[in-house]
Amino acid sequence: MAGAPQHLVGLEHQLQVSRESALLGNYEASLVHFDGAISQVQRYLRTLDDPALRAKWLRAKEDLSGEFQIVKEIVAELSKLRAGSKAVPPPTAAAPPPSQLLLRPDPVSVGGPSGAAQQRDPDVWSPPKPPPERCPPPP
């Protein structure tokens, strides 16, 4: 930003770092840089007398505030997800390891009790059906 007013020195770099940080998942650093960039634009707006130039910078500040808000929403959503993952209790010592759960036969497929179909987990797919038998090719 050659010839930029003193209030805008470093703004381009500040915005680049904030956006790159957000893209890389470093949302906290992104928020810090966005906040700094918005503050710089706000300081510059106080010095402007030209209404047309002021309107352009005000629109730019609103756009930056929108980006800032999006990153804040991402941080809030991540904190909800992290808080939700802590609420899931760890597996008990009596529970078999997941590798052994895969080896258990399905009670429905081996002709288990009639109530076994009602006990099946609806989120687990049943085993695939065998392919239909094909007629042998003609000689």
Buried (B, 14 or more C-beta within 10 A) or exposed (E): EEEEEEBBEBBEEBBEBBBEBBEEEBBEBBBBBBBBBBEBBBEBBEEBEEEEEBEEBBEBBEEBBEBBEEBBEBBEEEEEEEEEEEEEEEEEEEEEEEEEEEEEEEBBEEEEEEEBEEEEEEEEEEEEEEEEEEEEEEE
